[in-house]
């Protein structure tokens, strides 16, 4: 992998874009970007800037599920706000 932003990262981005297109819509039912796809894009971008062996990157990248949950927060002014969290 290349350590600088270049052809390899462009190819990786194109590959990821094609994969995203094949997996479904980019927005979930709440109109938010699908979290797992965002993580994959950021991972590919960061991985293209390292010298780490692709075998090790594949081990790090393996993610089978995302948990999404909401936490109600009481603000200082007394209003209630719901924050969406991911793990």
BELWOZI-V462535 format. One record per backbone hydrogen bond with DSSP energy under -1.0 kcal/mol. CO is the residue of the C=O (numbers start at 1). NH is the residue of the N-H. If there is no record, write none. Layout:
BEGIN
co | nh
CO | NH
CO | NH
END
This chain:
BEGIN
co | nh
6 | 10
7 | 11
8 | 12
9 | 13
10 | 14
11 | 15
12 | 16
13 | 17
14 | 18
15 | 19
16 | 20
17 | 21
18 | 22
19 | 23
26 | 34
28 | 31
32 | 28
34 | 38
35 | 39
36 | 40
37 | 41
38 | 42
39 | 43
40 | 44
41 | 45
42 | 46
43 | 47
44 | 48
46 | 49
47 | 50
53 | 57
54 | 58
55 | 59
56 | 60
57 | 61
58 | 62
67 | 87
69 | 85
71 | 83
73 | 81
75 | 78
79 | 75
81 | 73
83 | 71
85 | 69
END
